[in-house]
Amino acid sequence: MTKPLVVSIPHRLGKDEALRRMKAGLGSARTQYAQLIQVNEEVWSGDRLVFSVTAMKQQVSGIMDVFEDHVRLEVTLPWLLSRLAHGIQGVIQKKGTLMLEKK
């Protein structure tokens, strides 16, 4: 098993608004990337999301916690996808920041 990929995305929205935006953004992402990612499990418990997806025929699991001033995402990648971790981390950071920007 590879070392988890951890991404922290700062925000100034407060926990409730950040949580609302993340839920809405993840729903949109599921539709937008349906050809690349299949969601196997998505369980919200308060401010925490536990999920499992299939990407490029590889199982990926993770946890996302929404805090007052940041969102923390921890993803466990299989060996094949871990080789692409640096690029994946940048994409997650960018997309997460877009979801949390003030509008």
GROMACS elastic network, one bead per residue, 0.5 to 0.9 nm:
[ bonds ]
;  ai    aj funct       b0    kb
    1     4     6  0.87549   500
    1    76     6  0.81373   500
    1    77     6  0.80104   500
    1    78     6  0.68190   500
    1    79     6  0.71868   500
    2     5     6  0.87928   500
    2    76     6  0.70587   500
    2    77     6  0.66136   500
    2    78     6  0.66539   500
    2    79     6  0.63856   500
    2    82     6  0.69973   500
    3    76     6  0.70295   500
    3    77     6  0.79390   500
    3    82     6  0.84116   500
    4    62     6  0.86198   500
    4    74     6  0.62052   500
    4    75     6  0.54210   500
    4    77     6  0.66872   500
    4    82     6  0.87438   500
    5    73     6  0.79863   500
    5    74     6  0.56356   500
    5    75     6  0.51144   500
    5    76     6  0.63093   500
    5    77     6  0.73441   500
    5    82     6  0.82389   500
    5    85     6  0.70622   500
    5    86     6  0.89125   500
    5    89     6  0.73465   500
    6    72     6  0.71575   500
    6    73     6  0.56390   500
    6    75     6  0.64493   500
    6    76     6  0.88787   500
    6    89     6  0.79727   500
    7    71     6  0.81314   500
    7    72     6  0.58294   500
    7    73     6  0.51509   500
    7    74     6  0.65240   500
    7    75     6  0.85433   500
    7    89     6  0.67443   500
    7    90     6  0.89205   500
    7    92     6  0.75025   500
    7    93     6  0.67154   500
    8    70     6  0.65392   500
    8    71     6  0.56680   500
    8    73     6  0.63306   500
    8    74     6  0.87376   500
    8    93     6  0.76586   500
    9    69     6  0.86080   500
    9    70     6  0.52997   500
    9    71     6  0.50873   500
    9    72     6  0.64223   500
    9    73     6  0.82797   500
    9    93     6  0.64792   500
    9    94     6  0.89895   500
    9    96     6  0.67317   500
    9    97     6  0.64343   500
    9   100     6  0.85545   500
   10    69     6  0.58452   500
   10    71     6  0.64204   500
   10    72     6  0.86885   500
   10    97     6  0.77832   500
   10   100     6  0.84876   500
   11    14     6  0.76526   500
   11    18     6  0.77103   500
   11    68     6  0.80787   500
   11    69     6  0.51920   500
   11    70     6  0.52432   500
   11    71     6  0.76890   500
   11    97     6  0.79086   500
   11   100     6  0.63950   500
   11   101     6  0.74438   500
   11   102     6  0.88930   500
   12    15     6  0.88586   500
   12    18     6  0.84774   500
   12    68     6  0.77573   500
   12    69     6  0.56773   500
   12    70     6  0.78209   500
   12   100     6  0.84362   500
   12   101     6  0.86120   500
   12   102     6  0.83646   500
   13    16     6  0.78001   500
   13    17     6  0.57275   500
   13    18     6  0.57448   500
   13    68     6  0.74463   500
   13    69     6  0.71231   500
   13    70     6  0.88888   500
   13   100     6  0.75283   500
   13   101     6  0.84600   500
   13   102     6  0.76704   500
   14    17     6  0.58338   500
   14    18     6  0.61504   500
   14    19     6  0.85853   500
   14    67     6  0.75810   500
   14    69     6  0.61729   500
   14    70     6  0.85952   500
   15    18     6  0.51839   500
   15    19     6  0.59607   500
   15    20     6  0.85871   500
   15    47     6  0.81411   500
   15    66     6  0.63254   500
   15    67     6  0.53524   500
   15    69     6  0.70462   500
   15    70     6  0.82340   500
   15    71     6  0.89463   500
   16    19     6  0.51519   500
   16    20     6  0.62288   500
   16    21     6  0.87135   500
   16    47     6  0.87097   500
   16    66     6  0.86529   500
   16    67     6  0.88501   500
   16    68     6  0.79455   500
   17    20     6  0.50397   500
   17    21     6  0.61717   500
   17    22     6  0.85511   500
   17   100     6  0.86994   500
   18    21     6  0.51543   500
   18    22     6  0.60510   500
   18    23     6  0.85987   500
   18    66     6  0.70002   500
   18    67     6  0.81029   500
   18    68     6  0.79667   500
   18    69     6  0.86802   500
   18    70     6  0.83464   500
   18    71     6  0.80021   500
   18    99     6  0.84703   500
   18   100     6  0.63279   500
   19    22     6  0.51492   500
   19    23     6  0.61868   500
   19    24     6  0.86133   500
   19    47     6  0.69026   500
   19    66     6  0.61749   500
   19    67     6  0.84811   500
   19    71     6  0.88186   500
   20    23     6  0.53375   500
   20    24     6  0.62674   500
   20    25     6  0.85542   500
   21    24     6  0.51117   500
   21    25     6  0.58662   500
   21    26     6  0.84064   500
   21    99     6  0.61836   500
   21   100     6  0.65101   500
   22    26     6  0.59291   500
   22    27     6  0.84770   500
   22    66     6  0.85498   500
   22    71     6  0.89983   500
   22    96     6  0.78695   500
   22    99     6  0.64597   500
   22   100     6  0.73876   500
   23    26     6  0.52723   500
   23    27     6  0.62853   500
   23    28     6  0.88160   500
   24    27     6  0.52127   500
   24    28     6  0.64442   500
   24    29     6  0.87459   500
   24    99     6  0.85504   500
   25    28     6  0.51197   500
   25    29     6  0.60944   500
   25    30     6  0.86062   500
   25    95     6  0.89955   500
   25    96     6  0.84379   500
   25    99     6  0.59943   500
   26    30     6  0.60835   500
   26    31     6  0.87448   500
   26    99     6  0.88882   500
   27    30     6  0.52411   500
   27    31     6  0.67259   500
   27    32     6  0.88345   500
   28    31     6  0.53081   500
   28    32     6  0.61016   500
   28    33     6  0.85846   500
   29    33     6  0.57994   500
   29    34     6  0.79400   500
   30    33     6  0.55433   500
   30    34     6  0.56503   500
   30    37     6  0.74117   500
   30    38     6  0.78852   500
   30    39     6  0.75280   500
   31    34     6  0.52034   500
   31    35     6  0.86330   500
   32    35     6  0.80600   500
   33    36     6  0.53730   500
   33    37     6  0.59419   500
   33    38     6  0.85057   500
   34    37     6  0.53466   500
   34    38     6  0.63243   500
   34    39     6  0.86410   500
   35    38     6  0.77409   500
   36    54     6  0.83304   500
   36    55     6  0.59863   500
   36    56     6  0.66505   500
   37    53     6  0.65500   500
   37    54     6  0.56597   500
   37    56     6  0.73881   500
   37    57     6  0.87713   500
   38    52     6  0.88104   500
   38    53     6  0.55032   500
   38    54     6  0.51201   500
   38    55     6  0.66853   500
   39    42     6  0.71240   500
   39    51     6  0.77652   500
   39    52     6  0.63283   500
   39    54     6  0.65312   500
   39    55     6  0.88963   500
   40    51     6  0.74837   500
   40    52     6  0.53477   500
   40    53     6  0.50749   500
   40    54     6  0.70289   500
   41    50     6  0.75955   500
   41    51     6  0.50446   500
   41    53     6  0.67865   500
   41    61     6  0.88630   500
   42    49     6  0.67694   500
   42    50     6  0.59482   500
   42    52     6  0.67278   500
   42    53     6  0.86302   500
   43    48     6  0.81943   500
   43    49     6  0.55984   500
   43    50     6  0.52788   500
   43    51     6  0.63355   500
   44    47     6  0.71183   500
   44    48     6  0.56783   500
   44    50     6  0.65060   500
   44    51     6  0.86346   500
   45    48     6  0.52729   500
   45    49     6  0.63844   500
   45    50     6  0.81090   500
   46    49     6  0.80665   500
   47    64     6  0.82072   500
   47    65     6  0.58226   500
   47    66     6  0.53338   500
   47    67     6  0.75291   500
   48    63     6  0.69585   500
   48    64     6  0.56270   500
   48    66     6  0.65029   500
   49    62     6  0.81727   500
   49    63     6  0.55655   500
   49    64     6  0.50079   500
   49    65     6  0.65097   500
   49    66     6  0.86249   500
   50    61     6  0.77548   500
   50    62     6  0.59665   500
   50    64     6  0.66059   500
   50    65     6  0.89228   500
   51    60     6  0.83680   500
   51    61     6  0.56516   500
   51    62     6  0.54489   500
   51    63     6  0.63391   500
   51    64     6  0.82852   500
   52    59     6  0.71490   500
   52    60     6  0.56640   500
   52    62     6  0.64575   500
   52    63     6  0.89612   500
   53    58     6  0.82361   500
   53    59     6  0.59794   500
   53    60     6  0.52489   500
   53    61     6  0.62812   500
   53    62     6  0.87870   500
   54    57     6  0.57577   500
   54    58     6  0.53161   500
   54    60     6  0.59665   500
   54    61     6  0.86381   500
   55    58     6  0.51947   500
   55    59     6  0.65652   500
   55    60     6  0.70407   500
   55    81     6  0.87713   500
   56    59     6  0.84714   500
   56    81     6  0.85177   500
   58    77     6  0.83308   500
   58    78     6  0.67667   500
   58    80     6  0.79368   500
   58    81     6  0.76526   500
   59    76     6  0.89406   500
   59    77     6  0.74716   500
   59    78     6  0.68141   500
   60    75     6  0.70408   500
   60    76     6  0.59892   500
   60    77     6  0.53356   500
   60    78     6  0.67588   500
   60    81     6  0.87885   500
   61    74     6  0.85709   500
   61    75     6  0.57993   500
   61    76     6  0.54364   500
   61    77     6  0.71323   500
   62    73     6  0.72483   500
   62    74     6  0.54334   500
   62    76     6  0.58459   500
   62    77     6  0.86581   500
   63    72     6  0.81651   500
   63    73     6  0.58942   500
   63    74     6  0.53377   500
   63    75     6  0.65654   500
   63    76     6  0.89631   500
   64    71     6  0.70590   500
   64    72     6  0.56447   500
   64    74     6  0.63525   500
   64    75     6  0.84558   500
   65    70     6  0.86004   500
   65    71     6  0.57985   500
   65    72     6  0.52523   500
   65    73     6  0.65323   500
   65    74     6  0.87050   500
   66    69     6  0.82448   500
   66    70     6  0.64705   500
   66    72     6  0.65294   500
   66    73     6  0.87495   500
   67    70     6  0.52249   500
   67    71     6  0.57742   500
   67    72     6  0.78114   500
   68    71     6  0.82795   500
   71    96     6  0.84741   500
   73    92     6  0.89293   500
   76    82     6  0.84709   500
   77    80     6  0.78707   500
   77    81     6  0.58193   500
   77    82     6  0.54195   500
   77    85     6  0.81083   500
   78    81     6  0.55892   500
   78    82     6  0.59747   500
   78    83     6  0.88917   500
   79    82     6  0.50258   500
   79    83     6  0.66163   500
   80    83     6  0.56676   500
   80    84     6  0.75220   500
   81    84     6  0.52463   500
   81    85     6  0.64841   500
   81    88     6  0.85845   500
   82    86     6  0.83033   500
   82    88     6  0.87992   500
   83    86     6  0.79217   500
   84    87     6  0.56973   500
   84    88     6  0.62104   500
   84    89     6  0.86866   500
   85    89     6  0.58703   500
   85    90     6  0.85944   500
   86    89     6  0.51917   500
   86    90     6  0.65183   500
   86    91     6  0.89413   500
   87    90     6  0.52458   500
   87    91     6  0.64310   500
   87    92     6  0.87720   500
   88    91     6  0.51671   500
   88    92     6  0.61797   500
   88    93     6  0.85730   500
   89    92     6  0.51782   500
   89    93     6  0.61022   500
   89    94     6  0.86101   500
   90    93     6  0.50966   500
   90    94     6  0.61371   500
   90    95     6  0.86105   500
   91    94     6  0.51488   500
   91    95     6  0.60590   500
   91    96     6  0.83244   500
   92    95     6  0.52840   500
   92    96     6  0.58191   500
   92    97     6  0.83240   500
   93    96     6  0.52637   500
   93    97     6  0.60334   500
   93    98     6  0.86387   500
   94    97     6  0.52187   500
   94    98     6  0.62935   500
   94    99     6  0.88401   500
   95    98     6  0.51173   500
   95    99     6  0.63869   500
   95   100     6  0.88453   500
   96    99     6  0.51386   500
   96   100     6  0.63941   500
   96   101     6  0.87696   500
   97   100     6  0.51253   500
   97   101     6  0.60330   500
   98   101     6  0.53531   500
   98   102     6  0.88313   500
   99   102     6  0.87413   500
  100   103     6  0.86904   500
